[in-house]
Amino acid sequence: MLKINEQKFSEMDELSLQKVPFFFVIDFLMENVLIFSQEDLEAQKILVDFPNFKNVQPFTFEAKEVTWKSFPQSKEDYQRRFDSSFHRMRKNFLIFNFHKSFWRKKSKIFWE
């Protein structure tokens, strides 16, 4: 059964009736409720951006030019690594298939 934190919900009701802006966070089970006033948000450095309230200042950043360096492999080196990976993947797949069939046979022994 849900254990609702009545005290925190009452506190939010009071703030709403007083028309005091606040921000709240509730966990899925409604057991933990955090309530932040505008001052609390600033003190905790929590930034919010809602249509009617925001404490985020517009910012601009300087775009920097990025230079990419590539280190291409030779086709032979790539092919060797691909074949090796493919071989390992295929080997693991075969082990998985063996394992799966092994347990299927075992389960027939136990459940029949």
JOWO-V802144 format. One record per residue. N is the residue number from 1. RES is the residue in one small letter. PHI is phi in whole degrees, 0 to 359 (* if undefined). Layout:
n->(N	N)
res->(RES	RES)
phi->(PHI	PHI)
//
This chain:
n->(1	2	3	4	5	6	7	8	9	10	11	12	13	14	15	16	17	18	19	20	21	22	23	24	25	26	27	28	29	30	31	32	33	34	35	36	37	38	39	40	41	42	43	44	45	46	47	48	49	50	51	52	53	54	55	56	57	58	59	60	61	62	63	64	65	66	67	68	69	70	71	72	73	74	75	76	77	78	79	80	81	82	83	84	85	86	87	88	89	90	91	92	93	94	95	96	97	98	99	100	101	102	103	104	105	106	107	108	109	110	111	112)
res->(m	l	k	i	n	e	q	k	f	s	e	m	d	e	l	s	l	q	k	v	p	f	f	f	v	i	d	f	l	m	e	n	v	l	i	f	s	q	e	d	l	e	a	q	k	i	l	v	d	f	p	n	f	k	n	v	q	p	f	t	f	e	a	k	e	v	t	w	k	s	f	p	q	s	k	e	d	y	q	r	r	f	d	s	s	f	h	r	m	r	k	n	f	l	i	f	n	f	h	k	s	f	w	r	k	k	s	k	i	f	w	e)
phi->(*	286	255	273	279	299	299	292	293	295	298	294	300	298	299	295	297	276	58	265	292	208	235	226	227	232	283	302	274	59	267	247	236	247	237	235	279	300	294	297	300	294	295	273	58	263	259	229	217	250	303	257	206	208	240	258	272	300	223	233	227	274	284	252	283	253	245	263	246	250	231	294	273	288	299	294	295	299	298	297	292	297	299	295	296	298	298	296	297	295	297	296	296	295	296	299	298	299	299	299	292	300	289	297	294	297	295	295	294	283	257	265)
//
